[in-house]
Amino acid sequence: MGRPARPLTPHRSARHLFGAEIRRHRELAGMSLERLADIVNYSKSHLARIETAEAMVPPTLPARLDAAFGSDGLFERLYGLARTEIHPDRYRRRMELEAQARVIDEYAGHLVPGLFQTEPYADAVFRVHNDTAPAQEIEEKVAARMSRQTLLHSETLSEVSVILDEAVIRRPVGGHAVMREQLLRLAALADTPNTVMQLLPFTHGEHALVGGALTLMTLGDRSCVAYEESIASGTLFEDEERVAVRRRAYDRLRAHALSPKETAAILTAASEALSP
């Protein structure tokens, strides 16, 4: 007996509606996922993930579905909505994608990225963001952030490349002692087999990513997703065109950043400047 089909939630978003319509049309046609996969030339597993809104709809799929079901452009119209939609579960989805990523490229404009934060640094960040939170809540958040760092030693993730705006290393988060420890950790990870740090100096001036933070995650199938973050919100992009714009901005910025060796020297010097 086969596994029961996962329940769908078409009311949640255009992406969920797209997946629900695939299943509805497929069942009306008496068609299995295997049969549909053969017709539209996509794998069964990929279609299953699109049905349940776990994967972004590829741009070539809607027309193939309309042809397969004779649905008169329905899937093309739904795709027009789904491709520009902000993901409704963007935080959870971001964590899922991060765990699957083969390569992570990150621009940090204000704070050290979570994957590289020391425990005292993370504690200071969480406390200042919610200074009325109970101590236990802060401890749980710090523990969760520290647990994410196991990704740096996973077999799935092969490389993390980070561009640090100079503001990140000049603002003493948590006080001098906490910041000194944090800078030394960054210096140690500036040029390793799977981590690279590059500093973008203040002298570079304005750029396309100024004012925020960006994470680009390249997955096993070579597709790429982008996550943009501001003070209190984040936006996940899986649409190829929007991701490409952010990839180009990141690559241009990396061309202006200092080398990992130069970056490590500046990080070490900055830590020494905070010594008692």
Backbone torsions as a table, in degrees:
resi	resn	phi	psi	omega
1	MET	NA	128.9	-176.3
2	GLY	-72.6	161.9	177.8
3	ARG	-68.8	137.0	178.9
4	PRO	-60.2	143.1	178.8
5	ALA	-64.2	141.3	-180.0
6	ARG	-67.9	135.0	178.5
7	PRO	-60.4	144.7	179.7
8	LEU	-105.2	157.3	-178.4
9	THR	-131.7	70.7	-175.3
10	PRO	-63.5	-17.4	-179.0
11	HIS	-75.9	-12.8	-171.1
12	ARG	-79.5	-35.1	-176.3
13	SER	-169.5	169.6	177.1
14	ALA	-64.5	-34.2	178.5
15	ARG	-66.0	-41.8	177.9
16	HIS	-66.2	-37.7	177.9
17	LEU	-64.9	-40.5	178.5
18	PHE	-57.1	-48.7	-179.6
19	GLY	-63.3	-40.6	-179.8
20	ALA	-64.8	-36.0	178.6
21	GLU	-69.6	-32.9	174.0
22	ILE	-59.5	-50.3	-178.0
23	ARG	-63.6	-41.9	-179.3
24	ARG	-60.6	-47.7	-180.0
25	HIS	-66.5	-37.7	-179.3
26	ARG	-64.6	-43.3	-179.2
27	GLU	-70.8	-36.2	176.3
28	LEU	-62.6	-32.6	179.7
29	ALA	-87.0	-0.1	-178.3
30	GLY	63.5	37.5	-171.9
31	MET	-111.5	132.7	176.4
32	SER	-81.2	165.3	175.7
33	LEU	-61.7	-38.6	179.5
34	GLU	-61.0	-43.2	-179.3
35	ARG	-65.6	-44.3	179.2
36	LEU	-64.2	-38.7	179.1
37	ALA	-59.3	-40.5	178.2
38	ASP	-65.1	-39.4	-175.6
39	ILE	-70.5	-43.7	-175.2
40	VAL	-94.7	-1.6	176.7
41	ASN	62.7	44.4	170.9
42	TYR	-127.7	155.6	-179.4
43	SER	-71.1	153.9	178.4
44	LYS	-60.3	-42.7	-177.8
45	SER	-64.6	-37.9	178.9
46	HIS	-65.8	-44.8	179.1
47	LEU	-63.8	-37.4	179.3
48	ALA	-62.0	-39.7	179.9
49	ARG	-71.2	-30.8	176.6
50	ILE	-72.6	-39.1	177.8
51	GLU	-58.3	-38.8	-176.8
52	THR	-96.0	12.1	176.1
53	ALA	63.8	24.9	176.7
54	GLU	-88.3	-14.1	179.7
55	ALA	-131.7	146.5	177.3
56	MET	-69.6	146.1	-179.8
57	VAL	-73.0	123.9	176.3
58	PRO	-67.4	146.8	-175.0
59	PRO	-63.8	-23.1	-178.5
60	THR	-86.9	-11.3	-174.2
61	LEU	-74.5	-41.7	-175.0
62	PRO	-54.8	-45.4	-179.6
63	ALA	-63.4	-37.1	179.3
64	ARG	-67.5	-36.8	177.2
65	LEU	-68.0	-42.5	178.1
66	ASP	-60.4	-38.8	178.4
67	ALA	-68.1	-40.2	-177.5
68	ALA	-68.2	-38.6	-175.8
69	PHE	-100.7	-8.6	-174.7
70	GLY	61.5	43.0	-171.5
71	SER	-94.2	14.2	169.4
72	ASP	54.5	45.0	174.4
73	GLY	82.5	6.6	-178.2
74	LEU	-58.3	-46.9	-175.7
75	PHE	-72.1	-29.4	173.9
76	GLU	-65.0	-40.2	-179.4
77	ARG	-69.6	-42.2	178.1
78	LEU	-64.2	-37.0	179.4
79	TYR	-63.9	-35.8	177.7
80	GLY	-58.5	-31.4	176.7
81	LEU	-82.6	-44.8	-173.6
82	ALA	-66.9	-34.8	-173.7
83	ARG	-70.4	-22.2	-178.6
84	THR	-107.3	5.8	-175.1
85	GLU	-81.7	137.0	171.2
86	ILE	-70.7	130.8	-175.0
87	HIS	-62.0	128.2	-176.3
88	PRO	-68.5	-24.1	-179.8
89	ASP	-116.6	46.9	-167.4
90	ARG	-62.2	-35.8	-177.7
91	TYR	-69.9	-48.5	177.8
92	ARG	-62.8	-43.5	-178.7
93	ARG	-63.4	-38.8	179.0
94	ARG	-60.9	-43.6	179.9
95	MET	-64.7	-38.2	177.8
96	GLU	-63.2	-44.8	-179.0
97	LEU	-68.2	-38.7	178.0
98	GLU	-59.1	-39.8	179.9
99	ALA	-68.2	-22.9	-179.0
100	GLN	-95.5	-11.0	-171.0
101	ALA	-66.0	142.7	172.4
102	ARG	-92.4	-35.7	179.0
103	VAL	-135.8	136.0	175.0
104	ILE	-122.0	126.2	174.2
105	ASP	-115.6	129.4	-172.8
106	GLU	-136.1	139.0	170.4
107	TYR	-112.3	124.8	179.3
108	ALA	-112.4	116.0	-175.7
109	GLY	-93.6	-21.6	-173.7
110	HIS	-137.0	-35.9	-175.7
111	LEU	-128.2	156.8	174.1
112	VAL	-63.4	134.2	178.7
113	PRO	-57.7	146.4	-176.4
114	GLY	-55.8	-33.5	-179.1
115	LEU	-65.0	-16.4	-175.4
116	PHE	-120.8	4.2	-178.5
117	GLN	-73.3	141.7	169.4
118	THR	-77.7	163.5	-178.6
119	GLU	-62.3	-45.7	178.8
120	PRO	-63.5	-36.1	178.4
121	TYR	-64.3	-48.0	179.2
122	ALA	-60.3	-40.6	179.0
123	ASP	-59.6	-44.5	-179.9
124	ALA	-63.8	-40.4	-179.9
125	VAL	-64.7	-47.7	-178.9
126	PHE	-65.0	-37.1	-178.9
127	ARG	-67.2	-41.0	-177.8
128	VAL	-73.3	-26.4	177.9
129	HIS	-75.2	-26.2	178.3
130	ASN	-147.0	83.1	-173.1
131	ASP	-76.0	-1.7	176.4
132	THR	-105.3	0.4	-177.6
133	ALA	-70.0	143.1	176.2
134	PRO	-62.0	152.1	-178.8
135	ALA	-57.4	-37.5	-178.6
136	GLN	-64.0	-38.5	179.1
137	GLU	-64.2	-41.7	178.1
138	ILE	-64.4	-42.9	179.5
139	GLU	-60.4	-40.1	179.9
140	GLU	-66.4	-39.8	179.0
141	LYS	-66.8	-41.1	177.7
142	VAL	-63.8	-43.0	179.4
143	ALA	-61.9	-40.1	179.1
144	ALA	-64.9	-39.9	178.7
145	ARG	-65.8	-41.9	179.1
146	MET	-64.3	-34.8	-179.7
147	SER	-66.9	-28.8	177.7
148	ARG	-62.4	-27.3	-173.6
149	GLN	-71.1	-7.9	173.3
150	THR	-63.8	-20.0	176.9
151	LEU	-57.4	-32.6	-177.5
152	LEU	-64.9	-16.2	-179.3
153	HIS	-115.1	10.6	-178.6
154	SER	-80.2	158.0	177.9
155	GLU	-77.0	-21.3	-178.4
156	THR	-73.1	-46.9	-175.6
157	LEU	-84.1	118.2	-176.3
158	SER	-97.4	-26.1	-176.8
159	GLU	-157.0	140.1	171.3
160	VAL	-125.2	124.2	180.0
161	SER	-118.4	126.5	-174.4
162	VAL	-125.8	133.3	169.4
163	ILE	-104.0	119.3	179.4
164	LEU	-101.5	119.0	170.8
165	ASP	-64.6	146.0	-177.4
166	GLU	-58.8	-26.9	178.0
167	ALA	-58.4	-31.7	-178.7
168	VAL	-61.1	-38.6	-174.3
169	ILE	-94.0	-10.7	-178.6
170	ARG	-94.2	-17.9	-179.7
171	ARG	-91.9	115.5	-175.1
172	PRO	-79.4	78.8	179.5
173	VAL	-65.3	129.3	178.3
174	GLY	80.3	1.3	-177.0
175	GLY	98.0	171.6	-172.8
176	HIS	-63.9	-42.0	-177.3
177	ALA	-65.0	-44.4	178.9
178	VAL	-63.9	-43.6	-177.7
179	MET	-68.6	-36.4	178.9
180	ARG	-61.3	-44.4	177.7
181	GLU	-62.8	-40.1	-179.8
182	GLN	-65.8	-42.9	180.0
183	LEU	-64.6	-38.1	178.4
184	LEU	-66.3	-36.2	176.7
185	ARG	-64.8	-43.0	178.5
186	LEU	-63.7	-42.2	-179.9
187	ALA	-60.7	-39.4	-179.4
188	ALA	-67.9	-24.7	-177.8
189	LEU	-102.8	7.5	-174.4
190	ALA	-65.7	-29.7	-177.0
191	ASP	-151.8	83.0	178.2
192	THR	-121.4	173.9	179.9
193	PRO	-57.3	-26.1	-178.8
194	ASN	-128.9	8.0	175.6
195	THR	-135.8	139.9	178.2
196	VAL	-135.9	132.0	175.9
197	MET	-118.6	135.1	175.4
198	GLN	-133.6	132.4	-178.5
199	LEU	-92.8	133.1	173.0
200	LEU	-100.7	108.6	-174.8
201	PRO	-71.8	155.7	177.2
202	PHE	-54.8	-33.0	-175.8
203	THR	-63.3	-14.8	178.6
204	HIS	-67.8	-28.9	179.3
205	GLY	82.7	-151.7	-175.3
206	GLU	-71.9	156.3	177.4
207	HIS	-159.7	172.4	-171.3
208	ALA	-67.4	-21.4	-176.6
209	LEU	-105.0	6.1	-176.4
210	VAL	-60.7	139.4	176.7
211	GLY	95.1	-3.3	-177.9
212	GLY	-147.0	-158.8	176.8
213	ALA	-141.1	148.4	-176.9
214	LEU	-137.5	136.2	172.8
215	THR	-125.1	127.1	175.2
216	LEU	-110.7	126.8	-177.9
217	MET	-119.6	117.9	177.8
218	THR	-96.3	124.0	-174.4
219	LEU	-93.7	178.2	-176.5
220	GLY	-62.9	-27.9	178.9
221	ASP	-89.8	11.9	178.8
222	ARG	73.3	3.3	172.5
223	SER	-73.4	159.3	-176.2
224	CYS	-132.9	139.9	175.3
225	VAL	-122.9	157.1	-178.5
226	ALA	-126.5	142.8	176.7
227	TYR	-128.6	116.8	178.6
228	GLU	-102.6	137.4	-176.4
229	GLU	-130.9	138.1	172.7
230	SER	-117.5	-162.4	-174.6
231	ILE	-59.2	-47.7	-172.3
232	ALA	-124.7	9.8	-177.8
233	SER	-150.9	162.5	177.0
234	GLY	-141.1	151.9	-179.4
235	THR	-130.0	128.1	179.4
236	LEU	-99.8	128.7	178.8
237	PHE	-116.7	124.5	174.6
238	GLU	-117.9	-5.8	177.2
239	ASP	-71.0	130.8	-172.9
240	GLU	-56.8	-42.1	-176.1
241	GLU	-66.6	-45.0	-179.2
242	ARG	-69.1	-37.2	176.8
243	VAL	-64.9	-40.1	-178.9
244	ALA	-62.1	-37.9	177.7
245	VAL	-61.7	-43.2	-178.9
246	ARG	-73.6	-34.0	175.2
247	ARG	-62.9	-42.2	179.8
248	ARG	-64.3	-41.7	178.8
249	ALA	-62.7	-40.1	180.0
250	TYR	-66.6	-45.7	-178.3
251	ASP	-62.9	-39.1	177.8
252	ARG	-65.3	-38.3	-180.0
253	LEU	-67.5	-40.2	179.8
254	ARG	-62.3	-31.6	179.2
255	ALA	-66.1	-23.7	-179.1
256	HIS	-97.8	-7.3	-176.9
257	ALA	-79.9	159.1	178.0
258	LEU	-72.6	161.0	179.6
259	SER	-70.1	160.7	176.6
260	PRO	-57.8	-37.9	179.7
261	LYS	-65.0	-46.3	177.9
262	GLU	-63.2	-39.5	-179.6
263	THR	-63.0	-45.4	179.8
264	ALA	-59.8	-40.2	-179.7
265	ALA	-64.6	-41.1	-179.8
266	ILE	-69.4	-39.6	178.5
267	LEU	-62.7	-42.1	178.7
268	THR	-65.0	-42.5	178.8
269	ALA	-64.0	-39.3	179.9
270	ALA	-66.5	-35.7	177.8
271	SER	-68.1	-39.2	179.6
272	GLU	-65.9	-33.1	179.2
273	ALA	-66.8	-18.5	179.4
274	LEU	-95.8	3.2	-179.0
275	SER	-67.9	148.4	-179.5
276	PRO	-61.3	NA	NA
